């Protein structure tokens, strides 16, 4: 599902799938309003073949619906086992064992119904679509990350050339715009890293453990007050450490560089740049 949302692939395409360079996904219509495609691109990147198929979002949602129905059977059997764990009906145990691998999908129903066993088709449909991350943030976050990566390669190659050719002075005098680009590029590694984390963490929603434990069933039992107190404590602690660190930095900046005197030995470096010799 993460790959399908990253590529805004709503339908399963014949192999090899095209790569969407730019697109505008519409979650309500469940389609792309427009897309610029590279034929065969996604198939080659994802499967490294011309025959590997990549399932689309709609097909994956249909599979989720089937797993949710199976999971509801496992949920029902689990409740019956909990009610009478010492005398479990063999048929109930067998039902649980056959469907336990889909039990996590039954938890997807809990935000929509308190009774997963008797969930309606509409509730199952809503639960299945809740397993689809919002497509357009995934689509563009991934492309921003990749674009930054290619930009780093080009920028590094350019400055490697000028450095190897001993032409940095030429850059300073005649290619100052390159220096401006380099300076303005300083935040890009952080942006690329954050986009990567966004794709990794948002893209796995709604799962804490894929196919086993949804986020909605794994939330903390702490109260809002407890969370705020803990967060406030961390903020206060690290703010104090920040103030101390800045104060120490300013202190030693004002103190300036060492004048060459070794207070503990009373020895002064005779010449600038000389290495002081310990007293015998």
TAMOWO-V65659 format. One record per residue. N is the residue number from 1. RES is the residue in three letters. SS is DSSP state (h for helix, s for strand, l for the rest). PHI is phi as a letter, one per 20 degrees, with the letter a starting at -180 (* if undefined). OMEGA is omega in whole degrees, -180 to 180 (999 if undefined). Layout:
N&RES&SS&PHI&OMEGA ; N&RES&SS&PHI&OMEGA
This chain:
1&UNK&l&*&179 ; 2&UNK&h&f&179 ; 3&UNK&h&f&-179 ; 4&UNK&h&f&179 ; 5&UNK&h&f&176 ; 6&UNK&h&g&-177 ; 7&UNK&l&e&-180 ; 8&UNK&l&l&179 ; 9&UNK&l&e&-179 ; 10&UNK&l&e&-179 ; 11&UNK&l&d&175 ; 12&UNK&l&f&-177 ; 13&UNK&l&e&174 ; 14&UNK&l&f&-180 ; 15&UNK&l&f&-6 ; 16&UNK&l&e&-176 ; 17&UNK&l&f&177 ; 18&UNK&l&e&178 ; 19&UNK&s&d&178 ; 20&UNK&s&e&178 ; 21&UNK&s&f&178 ; 22&UNK&s&c&178 ; 23&UNK&s&b&174 ; 24&UNK&s&c&-178 ; 25&UNK&s&f&178 ; 26&UNK&s&d&-177 ; 27&UNK&l&f&-179 ; 28&UNK&l&f&179 ; 29&UNK&l&e&-179 ; 30&UNK&l&l&177 ; 31&UNK&s&a&175 ; 32&UNK&s&e&179 ; 33&UNK&s&f&171 ; 34&UNK&s&b&-180 ; 35&UNK&s&b&172 ; 36&UNK&s&d&-171 ; 37&UNK&s&d&170 ; 38&UNK&s&d&-178 ; 39&UNK&l&g&177 ; 40&UNK&l&m&-172 ; 41&UNK&h&g&-176 ; 42&UNK&h&f&179 ; 43&UNK&h&f&-180 ; 44&UNK&h&f&-178 ; 45&UNK&h&f&-172 ; 46&UNK&h&e&-176 ; 47&UNK&h&d&-178 ; 48&UNK&l&l&179 ; 49&UNK&l&b&176 ; 50&UNK&l&d&-176 ; 51&UNK&l&d&-178 ; 52&UNK&l&f&-178 ; 53&UNK&l&d&178 ; 54&UNK&l&d&-178 ; 55&UNK&l&f&178 ; 56&UNK&l&e&-176 ; 57&UNK&h&f&-177 ; 58&UNK&h&f&179 ; 59&UNK&h&f&179 ; 60&UNK&h&f&177 ; 61&UNK&h&f&178 ; 62&UNK&h&f&177 ; 63&UNK&h&f&179 ; 64&UNK&h&f&179 ; 65&UNK&h&f&178 ; 66&UNK&h&f&180 ; 67&UNK&h&f&178 ; 68&UNK&h&f&179 ; 69&UNK&h&f&176 ; 70&UNK&h&f&180 ; 71&UNK&h&f&178 ; 72&UNK&h&f&176 ; 73&UNK&h&f&178 ; 74&UNK&h&f&179 ; 75&UNK&h&f&-180 ; 76&UNK&h&f&180 ; 77&UNK&h&f&180 ; 78&UNK&h&f&179 ; 79&UNK&h&f&179 ; 80&UNK&h&f&178 ; 81&UNK&h&f&179 ; 82&UNK&h&f&-179 ; 83&UNK&h&f&-178 ; 84&UNK&l&b&-174 ; 85&UNK&l&f&-177 ; 86&UNK&l&e&-179 ; 87&UNK&l&c&-175 ; 88&UNK&l&e&176 ; 89&UNK&l&f&-179 ; 90&UNK&h&g&179 ; 91&UNK&h&f&178 ; 92&UNK&h&f&179 ; 93&UNK&h&f&-179 ; 94&UNK&h&f&178 ; 95&UNK&h&f&180 ; 96&UNK&h&f&-177 ; 97&UNK&h&f&-179 ; 98&UNK&h&f&-174 ; 99&UNK&h&d&-174 ; 100&UNK&h&f&-180 ; 101&UNK&h&f&178 ; 102&UNK&h&d&-177 ; 103&UNK&h&g&-180 ; 104&UNK&h&g&-180 ; 105&UNK&h&f&176 ; 106&UNK&h&f&179 ; 107&UNK&h&f&177 ; 108&UNK&l&f&-179 ; 109&UNK&l&f&-172 ; 110&UNK&l&f&176 ; 111&UNK&l&f&-175 ; 112&UNK&l&d&179 ; 113&UNK&l&b&176 ; 114&UNK&l&e&-177 ; 115&UNK&l&c&-178 ; 116&UNK&h&g&-176 ; 117&UNK&h&f&-177 ; 118&UNK&h&d&-180 ; 119&UNK&l&f&178 ; 120&UNK&l&e&178 ; 121&UNK&h&f&179 ; 122&UNK&h&f&178 ; 123&UNK&h&f&176 ; 124&UNK&h&f&178 ; 125&UNK&h&f&179 ; 126&UNK&h&f&-180 ; 127&UNK&h&f&180 ; 128&UNK&h&f&180 ; 129&UNK&h&f&175 ; 130&UNK&l&f&178 ; 131&UNK&l&e&179 ; 132&UNK&l&d&176 ; 133&UNK&l&f&175 ; 134&UNK&l&g&-165 ; 135&UNK&h&f&-171 ; 136&UNK&h&f&175 ; 137&UNK&h&f&178 ; 138&UNK&h&f&-177 ; 139&UNK&h&g&-174 ; 140&UNK&h&e&176 ; 141&UNK&h&f&179 ; 142&UNK&h&f&-178 ; 143&UNK&h&f&174 ; 144&UNK&h&f&178 ; 145&UNK&h&f&-179 ; 146&UNK&h&f&179 ; 147&UNK&h&f&177 ; 148&UNK&h&f&180 ; 149&UNK&h&f&179 ; 150&UNK&h&f&178 ; 151&UNK&h&f&178 ; 152&UNK&h&f&180 ; 153&UNK&h&f&-179 ; 154&UNK&h&f&-178 ; 155&UNK&h&f&178 ; 156&UNK&h&f&-180 ; 157&UNK&h&f&-179 ; 158&UNK&h&f&-178 ; 159&UNK&h&f&174 ; 160&UNK&h&f&178 ; 161&UNK&h&f&-178 ; 162&UNK&h&f&178 ; 163&UNK&h&f&-179 ; 164&UNK&h&f&-179 ; 165&UNK&l&e&180 ; 166&UNK&l&l&-177 ; 167&UNK&l&d&-180 ; 168&UNK&h&f&177 ; 169&UNK&h&f&176 ; 170&UNK&h&f&177 ; 171&UNK&h&f&-179 ; 172&UNK&h&f&-176 ; 173&UNK&h&e&-171 ; 174&UNK&h&d&-178 ; 175&UNK&l&c&-177 ; 176&UNK&h&f&178 ; 177&UNK&h&f&176 ; 178&UNK&h&f&178 ; 179&UNK&h&f&177 ; 180&UNK&h&f&178 ; 181&UNK&h&f&-179 ; 182&UNK&h&f&-180 ; 183&UNK&h&f&-179 ; 184&UNK&h&f&179 ; 185&UNK&l&e&-177 ; 186&UNK&l&g&-180 ; 187&UNK&l&f&-172 ; 188&UNK&h&f&177 ; 189&UNK&h&g&177 ; 190&UNK&h&f&179 ; 191&UNK&h&f&180 ; 192&UNK&h&f&179 ; 193&UNK&h&f&180 ; 194&UNK&h&f&177 ; 195&UNK&h&f&178 ; 196&UNK&h&f&178 ; 197&UNK&h&f&178 ; 198&UNK&h&f&180 ; 199&UNK&h&f&-177 ; 200&UNK&h&f&-173 ; 201&UNK&h&e&178 ; 202&UNK&h&f&-177 ; 203&UNK&l&f&179 ; 204&UNK&l&e&178 ; 205&UNK&l&f&11 ; 206&UNK&l&e&-172 ; 207&UNK&s&d&163 ; 208&UNK&s&e&172 ; 209&UNK&s&c&-173 ; 210&UNK&l&g&175 ; 211&UNK&l&m&-175 ; 212&UNK&l&c&-174 ; 213&UNK&s&c&178 ; 214&UNK&s&f&178 ; 215&UNK&h&f&-178 ; 216&UNK&h&f&-180 ; 217&UNK&h&e&-176 ; 218&UNK&l&c&-178 ; 219&UNK&l&f&-178 ; 220&UNK&l&f&176 ; 221&UNK&l&e&180 ; 222&UNK&l&f&177 ; 223&UNK&l&f&178 ; 224&UNK&h&f&-180 ; 225&UNK&h&f&180 ; 226&UNK&h&f&179 ; 227&UNK&h&f&-180 ; 228&UNK&h&f&178 ; 229&UNK&h&f&179 ; 230&UNK&h&f&179 ; 231&UNK&h&f&179 ; 232&UNK&h&f&178 ; 233&UNK&h&f&178 ; 234&UNK&h&f&180 ; 235&UNK&h&f&-180 ; 236&UNK&h&f&-179 ; 237&UNK&h&f&-176 ; 238&UNK&h&f&174 ; 239&UNK&h&f&178 ; 240&UNK&h&f&178 ; 241&UNK&h&f&178 ; 242&UNK&h&f&179 ; 243&UNK&h&f&179 ; 244&UNK&h&f&-179 ; 245&UNK&h&f&-180 ; 246&UNK&h&f&179 ; 247&UNK&h&f&179 ; 248&UNK&h&f&179 ; 249&UNK&h&f&180 ; 250&UNK&h&f&180 ; 251&UNK&h&f&-176 ; 252&UNK&h&f&173 ; 253&UNK&h&f&179 ; 254&UNK&h&f&179 ; 255&UNK&h&f&177 ; 256&UNK&l&n&-178 ; 257&UNK&l&f&179 ; 258&UNK&l&f&-180 ; 259&UNK&l&e&177 ; 260&UNK&l&n&-178 ; 261&UNK&s&e&174 ; 262&UNK&s&d&-175 ; 263&UNK&l&g&-175 ; 264&UNK&l&f&-178 ; 265&UNK&l&c&178 ; 266&UNK&l&m&-178 ; 267&UNK&s&d&179 ; 268&UNK&s&d&178 ; 269&UNK&l&f&-174 ; 270&UNK&l&f&-176 ; 271&UNK&l&c&179 ; 272&UNK&l&f&178 ; 273&UNK&l&n&180 ; 274&UNK&l&f&179 ; 275&UNK&l&e&-179 ; 276&UNK&l&f&-179 ; 277&UNK&l&d&-179 ; 278&UNK&l&f&178 ; 279&UNK&l&f&179 ; 280&UNK&l&f&999
